[in-house]
Amino acid sequence: MASSIDCPTRPRHRAPYRAGRRAGAFVRVRGRAAWAAVALVVLAALSGCGAGTGTTTRDAPAAGAPGTARTAPGTADTARTAPGTANTAQGRPGTGAETQPPARIPGLGPRTRAWIPANARQVVVVTGPHKDANRSRAVLYQHTGSGWEGGPAWPAHNALKGWTDDHRAGDLRSPIGVFTLTDAGGLLPDPGTELPYDQSEGFTAGGTGFEGEPLEGSFDYVIAIDYNREPGTSPLDRTRPLGADRGGGIWLHVDHQGPTQGCVSLSERHMEELLRTLDPDRHPVIVMGDADSLGE
């Protein structure tokens, strides 16, 4: 179950990290965690994401270090939404004008929008119905030049106890915030992503989750969420800039039909689709949290 630090255990084998197909795939986007960390704890021996008490799992190798979690507005790494872009006109029925994509991503309030880097053109929005919910939905929005166009809503799981804007290792809550998506990997071969991809046996998962579901295959595909981690490295990298107490190893990974320790999980089909769609040249980010928090 994806743990967040949650995701991991010590990898038994590390394959060489393969750079993305495009130049610039390793561009680093650093950010300061303005709000207290949000994250998942995976201390080396923790069973992976979402593993229940007493269960054993190799879950995701604890990834990550402090990252761009909810970078505070005005900091160098998370530029505010550019002025003048919020009111793109939309066509009205009967006027003959074509309906345009919305200028703003639905459901995001001014504070959350301010945390999204100005150059981001792909935004994965993961929204939980309330702060203690471990089920959520994910929508990929892409900027068309005239506005944001959203795809279908995909069912998702997040941490067992829901969401927090002050993530600590082992709190079983997913961090709320805006984080860059720079690196991917998995037990299975690269499905055709433009992100740097690390195929490794270190992504082997085992054991059972909080609801007794098997975790096998959970890390067949993963995308590292840049919370308390070093962007530009394999998701298996355990560097944690904010310290181990802030957790790490927060990933997007394959759903195992149960809550996680801190990660966000999607069906294997949707993970493959997301991997094939995300483009480092479009500076993808994830916006994640409960609806009330994201609406601020």
MOWOJO-V644997 format. One record per residue. N is the residue number from 0. PSI is psi as a letter, one per 30 degrees, with the letter a starting at -180 (* if undefined). D_CENTER is the distance of its C-alpha to the mean C-alpha in Angstrom with 1 decimal. Layout:
# MOWOJO-V644997
n: {N:N}
psi: {PSI:PSI}
d_center: {D_CENTER:D_CENTER}
This chain:
# MOWOJO-V644997
n: {0:1:2:3:4:5:6:7:8:9:10:11:12:13:14:15:16:17:18:19:20:21:22:23:24:25:26:27:28:29:30:31:32:33:34:35:36:37:38:39:40:41:42:43:44:45:46:47:48:49:50:51:52:53:54:55:56:57:58:59:60:61:62:63:64:65:66:67:68:69:70:71:72:73:74:75:76:77:78:79:80:81:82:83:84:85:86:87:88:89:90:91:92:93:94:95:96:97:98:99:100:101:102:103:104:105:106:107:108:109:110:111:112:113:114:115:116:117:118:119:120:121:122:123:124:125:126:127:128:129:130:131:132:133:134:135:136:137:138:139:140:141:142:143:144:145:146:147:148:149:150:151:152:153:154:155:156:157:158:159:160:161:162:163:164:165:166:167:168:169:170:171:172:173:174:175:176:177:178:179:180:181:182:183:184:185:186:187:188:189:190:191:192:193:194:195:196:197:198:199:200:201:202:203:204:205:206:207:208:209:210:211:212:213:214:215:216:217:218:219:220:221:222:223:224:225:226:227:228:229:230:231:232:233:234:235:236:237:238:239:240:241:242:243:244:245:246:247:248:249:250:251:252:253:254:255:256:257:258:259:260:261:262:263:264:265:266:267:268:269:270:271:272:273:274:275:276:277:278:279:280:281:282:283:284:285:286:287:288:289:290:291:292:293:294:295}
psi: {j:j:l:e:f:e:f:l:l:k:k:f:k:j:l:k:k:k:l:l:f:k:k:f:f:g:k:k:j:l:l:k:j:e:l:k:l:j:a:k:k:h:l:e:g:k:l:a:k:g:k:l:k:f:l:k:l:g:l:k:k:j:l:l:l:k:b:g:k:h:k:k:k:f:l:f:f:j:k:l:k:k:k:f:f:f:h:k:k:k:l:k:k:f:f:f:k:k:k:l:k:k:f:k:k:k:f:k:l:e:e:e:e:f:f:k:k:f:g:k:g:k:j:j:j:j:k:k:f:l:f:g:k:g:k:a:k:k:k:k:k:k:k:f:e:f:a:k:k:k:a:l:k:k:k:l:l:a:l:e:g:b:l:k:g:i:k:l:k:g:f:h:k:k:k:k:a:k:k:l:j:f:k:l:a:l:e:l:l:k:g:h:l:f:l:k:k:j:k:l:f:f:g:k:k:l:a:l:a:f:g:g:k:k:f:k:f:f:g:e:k:l:k:k:k:i:k:h:l:j:k:g:l:k:f:f:k:g:k:j:e:f:l:f:f:g:a:a:h:j:l:k:l:k:k:g:h:l:l:a:f:f:l:k:k:l:l:e:e:e:e:e:e:e:e:f:e:k:j:f:f:g:i:k:l:k:k:k:a:l:e:e:e:f:f:*}
d_center: {14.7:11.9:12.6:10.6:12.9:12.9:12.3:15.4:19.0:20.9:20.8:24.3:24.1:22.3:22.6:23.0:19.8:20.3:19.7:18.4:21.2:21.3:22.6:20.2:17.3:17.3:17.6:16.1:14.5:15.3:14.8:16.5:15.1:17.5:16.8:17.0:14.2:11.7:10.7:12.0:15.0:15.8:19.1:20.6:22.4:20.1:19.6:16.2:13.6:15.4:18.8:21.6:24.1:26.5:24.6:24.0:21.1:19.9:16.4:13.8:15.3:14.2:12.0:11.7:13.4:13.3:11.3:11.0:10.2:12.2:14.4:17.8:19.5:22.0:20.5:20.9:17.3:16.1:19.0:20.0:20.3:23.5:26.6:28.3:25.4:24.9:28.1:28.2:30.9:30.4:33.3:35.4:37.1:40.6:40.3:39.7:36.6:33.6:30.6:27.9:24.1:23.3:23.0:20.3:17.2:18.6:17.7:16.5:19.2:20.6:18.9:15.3:16.5:18.0:14.8:13.6:15.1:18.3:17.7:14.4:15.5:12.5:10.2:7.9:9.1:8.4:11.8:13.7:17.5:18.3:17.2:18.3:16.9:14.9:14.8:12.9:12.6:10.3:12.0:11.7:14.0:15.9:18.6:22.0:24.0:25.5:22.5:19.2:19.3:17.1:16.8:17.4:15.6:14.0:14.4:11.6:11.9:10.4:12.4:16.2:17.3:14.8:13.2:14.5:14.6:16.3:14.3:16.7:16.8:17.8:17.6:15.7:13.6:9.9:9.6:10.3:9.7:8.7:6.8:7.7:6.6:9.9:10.5:10.7:13.3:14.9:18.2:19.2:20.3:18.3:18.3:18.8:15.8:16.5:13.7:15.3:15.4:16.7:18.6:19.9:21.5:19.4:16.8:19.5:18.8:21.7:23.0:22.3:19.8:20.8:22.6:24.3:22.3:22.1:18.9:20.3:18.2:14.8:13.9:15.8:12.7:9.5:6.9:6.4:3.9:7.2:8.4:11.9:12.0:14.0:12.6:14.8:15.1:14.4:11.5:14.7:15.7:16.4:17.1:16.2:17.5:17.6:19.3:18.8:19.4:16.1:14.3:11.6:10.3:7.0:5.6:5.1:8.9:12.2:13.4:16.5:17.8:17.2:15.1:13.0:13.5:10.2:7.5:6.6:9.2:10.8:14.3:15.2:16.6:13.6:11.5:14.5:14.8:11.3:12.0:15.4:14.6:12.1:14.6:14.4:17.5:15.7:13.3:10.0:7.6:5.2:7.6:7.4:10.6:14.1:16.2:18.7:16.4:14.7:18.2:19.6}
